[in-house]
Amino acid sequence: MTAARGRNCRTFGGKVVVVDVWATWCGPCQEPMARLQTYGDAHPEWKDKVILISVSIDDEMNTAKQHLKKRGWTKSVNTWVSGAWGSAAIKAYRVRGIPTCYVIGVDGKIAGAEHPGAMRLADVVNGALAQAKK
């Protein structure tokens, strides 16, 4: 796990970026985070085209780090933002609640943003990949 300082979607240029905003204390965040870990294996065609990122808004990075380790959630790029709800990243993406999932297309535009339980993530990602080919 790393602090998300200085990272933005341009860091991952040329890829569709999936961002899952969560916290250890958020019960409804746990299942979407577990599911996020499965997408790489379930969609081998996404290799080198899609990056899966988790963003913890826990007060302490170590809290999130220990939770990730305990759960074995290692298949996403796991980041943490200091300042929780007041952080620049959370404000920039206008996160109003968690869990929240964003899919950002290769063009940097948001292709989808909603509760991960409501989002058909594979469809949104595949749509963003198809859009990138145009």
C-alpha positions as a LaTeX table, in Angstrom:
\begin{tabular}{lrrr}
\hline
Residue & $x$ (\AA) & $y$ (\AA) & $z$ (\AA) \\
\hline
Met1 & 0.00 & 0.00 & 0.00 \\
Thr2 & 1.23 & 3.47 & $-0.82$ \\
Ala3 & 0.09 & 6.99 & $-0.21$ \\
Ala4 & $-1.66$ & 8.30 & $-3.31$ \\
Arg5 & 0.24 & 11.59 & $-3.25$ \\
Gly6 & 1.24 & 12.76 & $-6.70$ \\
Arg7 & $-0.68$ & 10.01 & $-8.45$ \\
Asn8 & $-3.51$ & 10.72 & $-10.77$ \\
Cys9 & $-5.04$ & 8.93 & $-13.70$ \\
Arg10 & $-2.46$ & 10.42 & $-16.06$ \\
Thr11 & 0.08 & 8.26 & $-14.19$ \\
Phe12 & $-1.61$ & 5.28 & $-15.84$ \\
Gly13 & $-1.92$ & 6.81 & $-19.31$ \\
Gly14 & $-3.24$ & 4.59 & $-22.05$ \\
Lys15 & $-5.20$ & 2.37 & $-19.68$ \\
Val16 & $-8.74$ & 2.18 & $-18.41$ \\
Val17 & $-8.57$ & 2.91 & $-14.68$ \\
Val18 & $-10.97$ & 1.39 & $-12.15$ \\
Val19 & $-10.94$ & 3.22 & $-8.80$ \\
Asp20 & $-12.71$ & 1.74 & $-5.78$ \\
Val21 & $-12.97$ & 4.15 & $-2.83$ \\
Trp22 & $-13.43$ & 2.33 & 0.47 \\
Ala23 & $-12.54$ & 2.11 & 4.18 \\
Thr24 & $-11.96$ & $-0.70$ & 6.65 \\
Trp25 & $-14.80$ & 0.51 & 8.89 \\
Cys26 & $-17.30$ & 0.51 & 6.02 \\
Gly27 & $-19.24$ & $-2.77$ & 6.09 \\
Pro28 & $-20.74$ & $-2.34$ & 2.60 \\
Cys29 & $-17.23$ & $-1.70$ & 1.19 \\
Gln30 & $-15.90$ & $-5.17$ & 1.99 \\
Glu31 & $-17.69$ & $-7.24$ & $-0.66$ \\
Pro32 & $-16.90$ & $-4.86$ & $-3.56$ \\
Met33 & $-13.24$ & $-4.79$ & $-2.49$ \\
Ala34 & $-13.14$ & $-8.59$ & $-2.42$ \\
Arg35 & $-14.76$ & $-8.68$ & $-5.87$ \\
Leu36 & $-12.24$ & $-6.12$ & $-7.20$ \\
Gln37 & $-9.52$ & $-8.69$ & $-6.51$ \\
Thr38 & $-11.14$ & $-11.19$ & $-8.90$ \\
Tyr39 & $-11.44$ & $-9.08$ & $-12.04$ \\
Gly40 & $-7.88$ & $-9.55$ & $-13.29$ \\
Asp41 & $-8.20$ & $-13.34$ & $-13.27$ \\
Ala42 & $-11.77$ & $-13.28$ & $-14.59$ \\
His43 & $-10.82$ & $-10.97$ & $-17.48$ \\
Pro44 & $-7.38$ & $-11.92$ & $-18.81$ \\
Glu45 & $-8.14$ & $-9.83$ & $-21.91$ \\
Trp46 & $-7.80$ & $-6.74$ & $-19.67$ \\
Lys47 & $-4.11$ & $-7.47$ & $-19.04$ \\
Asp48 & $-1.99$ & $-4.39$ & $-19.79$ \\
Lys49 & $-5.18$ & $-2.44$ & $-20.66$ \\
Val50 & $-6.92$ & $-2.00$ & $-17.30$ \\
Ile51 & $-5.57$ & $-1.04$ & $-13.90$ \\
Leu52 & $-7.54$ & $-1.78$ & $-10.73$ \\
Ile53 & $-6.93$ & 0.70 & $-7.91$ \\
Ser54 & $-8.31$ & 0.78 & $-4.39$ \\
Val55 & $-8.27$ & 4.05 & $-2.46$ \\
Ser56 & $-8.65$ & 3.79 & 1.30 \\
Ile57 & $-9.90$ & 6.80 & 3.23 \\
Asp58 & $-9.06$ & 5.32 & 6.62 \\
Asp59 & $-7.57$ & 7.75 & 9.14 \\
Glu60 & $-4.33$ & 5.77 & 9.30 \\
Met61 & $-2.58$ & 4.06 & 6.39 \\
Asn62 & $-1.42$ & 1.22 & 8.63 \\
Thr63 & $-5.04$ & 0.36 & 9.50 \\
Ala64 & $-5.83$ & $-0.14$ & 5.83 \\
Lys65 & $-2.53$ & $-1.90$ & 5.18 \\
Gln66 & $-3.18$ & $-4.47$ & 7.92 \\
His67 & $-6.75$ & $-5.02$ & 6.70 \\
Leu68 & $-5.55$ & $-5.63$ & 3.14 \\
Lys69 & $-2.92$ & $-8.06$ & 4.37 \\
Lys70 & $-5.40$ & $-9.94$ & 6.56 \\
Arg71 & $-7.86$ & $-10.28$ & 3.67 \\
Gly72 & $-5.19$ & $-11.10$ & 1.08 \\
Trp73 & $-6.31$ & $-8.25$ & $-1.15$ \\
Thr74 & $-3.17$ & $-7.90$ & $-3.22$ \\
Lys75 & $-4.42$ & $-7.97$ & $-6.80$ \\
Ser76 & $-5.25$ & $-4.28$ & $-6.98$ \\
Val77 & $-2.97$ & $-1.27$ & $-6.69$ \\
Asn78 & $-3.77$ & $-0.35$ & $-3.11$ \\
Thr79 & $-3.45$ & 3.30 & $-2.15$ \\
Trp80 & $-4.40$ & 5.51 & 0.78 \\
Val81 & $-5.25$ & 9.20 & 0.93 \\
Ser82 & $-4.51$ & 11.23 & 4.02 \\
Gly83 & $-7.22$ & 13.56 & 5.17 \\
Ala84 & $-10.03$ & 11.12 & 4.43 \\
Trp85 & $-13.10$ & 13.11 & 3.33 \\
Gly86 & $-11.08$ & 16.32 & 3.23 \\
Ser87 & $-8.39$ & 14.99 & 0.90 \\
Ala88 & $-7.84$ & 16.63 & $-2.47$ \\
Ala89 & $-8.52$ & 13.37 & $-4.34$ \\
Ile90 & $-11.84$ & 12.76 & $-2.61$ \\
Lys91 & $-12.91$ & 16.34 & $-3.23$ \\
Ala92 & $-11.75$ & 16.27 & $-6.87$ \\
Tyr93 & $-13.83$ & 13.19 & $-7.62$ \\
Arg94 & $-16.74$ & 14.51 & $-5.57$ \\
Val95 & $-17.02$ & 11.33 & $-3.54$ \\
Arg96 & $-20.16$ & 11.69 & $-1.43$ \\
Gly97 & $-20.24$ & 8.24 & 0.13 \\
Ile98 & $-18.51$ & 4.90 & 0.11 \\
Pro99 & $-18.20$ & 2.48 & $-1.42$ \\
Thr100 & $-17.90$ & 4.36 & $-4.68$ \\
Cys101 & $-16.42$ & 3.02 & $-7.90$ \\
Tyr102 & $-15.17$ & 5.02 & $-10.87$ \\
Val103 & $-14.19$ & 3.78 & $-14.31$ \\
Ile104 & $-12.01$ & 6.26 & $-16.14$ \\
Gly105 & $-11.49$ & 5.78 & $-19.85$ \\
Val106 & $-8.23$ & 6.03 & $-21.74$ \\
Asp107 & $-9.28$ & 9.57 & $-22.68$ \\
Gly108 & $-9.39$ & 10.54 & $-18.99$ \\
Lys109 & $-13.17$ & 10.93 & $-18.95$ \\
Ile110 & $-15.33$ & 9.18 & $-16.37$ \\
Ala111 & $-17.08$ & 6.27 & $-18.08$ \\
Gly112 & $-18.96$ & 5.20 & $-14.95$ \\
Ala113 & $-19.37$ & 6.31 & $-11.34$ \\
Glu114 & $-21.65$ & 4.72 & $-8.77$ \\
His115 & $-21.95$ & 2.25 & $-5.92$ \\
Pro116 & $-19.96$ & $-0.81$ & $-7.04$ \\
Gly117 & $-22.89$ & $-3.08$ & $-6.20$ \\
Ala118 & $-25.05$ & $-1.25$ & $-8.73$ \\
Met119 & $-22.41$ & $-0.95$ & $-11.45$ \\
Arg120 & $-21.99$ & $-3.63$ & $-14.06$ \\
Leu121 & $-18.25$ & $-3.11$ & $-13.87$ \\
Ala122 & $-17.20$ & $-5.54$ & $-16.60$ \\
Asp123 & $-19.67$ & $-3.96$ & $-19.03$ \\
Val124 & $-18.50$ & $-0.43$ & $-18.22$ \\
Val125 & $-14.83$ & $-1.39$ & $-18.53$ \\
Asn126 & $-15.42$ & $-3.25$ & $-21.80$ \\
Gly127 & $-17.32$ & $-0.23$ & $-23.11$ \\
Ala128 & $-14.44$ & 2.05 & $-22.18$ \\
Leu129 & $-11.98$ & $-0.30$ & $-23.89$ \\
Ala130 & $-14.14$ & $-0.37$ & $-27.03$ \\
Gln131 & $-14.34$ & 3.43 & $-26.99$ \\
Ala132 & $-10.54$ & 3.61 & $-26.81$ \\
Lys133 & $-10.27$ & 1.61 & $-30.05$ \\
Lys134 & $-12.34$ & 4.15 & $-31.99$ \\
\hline
\end{tabular}
